[in-house]
């Protein structure tokens, strides 16, 4: 029996809607906005093609450890955190979507560094195609 913390589940940003509140997840996303008043990043990753999912990531717990420039629009980040219920004030729909976004309480957020997004997406497609 392990006494350590629960491991995170690696998933695509588009798969977060299938996860339950309380699940610990790890995913990658591109910053599309940052609200300084709520310390929330809006992240997106339009993969697989045709998806239009967005997630709101509360980074309040990790603000002191965030690297400079991490919240800039267009920056790709890794996130480890818990799926949480959206706050009443956050229930609005994001522009360009017809549903409320999934909410994540971040435990860790860090830059992906140099990233070949095409290669990353190809590796995910290959993994999904394996039985």
Secondary structure, 3 states (H helix, E strand, C coil): CCCCCCCCEECCHHHHHHCCCCCEEEEEEEEEEEECCCCEEEEECCCCCCCCCEEEEECHHHHHHCCCCCCCCCCEEEEEEEEECCCHHHCCCCCCCCCCCEEEEEEEEEECCCCCHHHHHHHHHHHHHCC
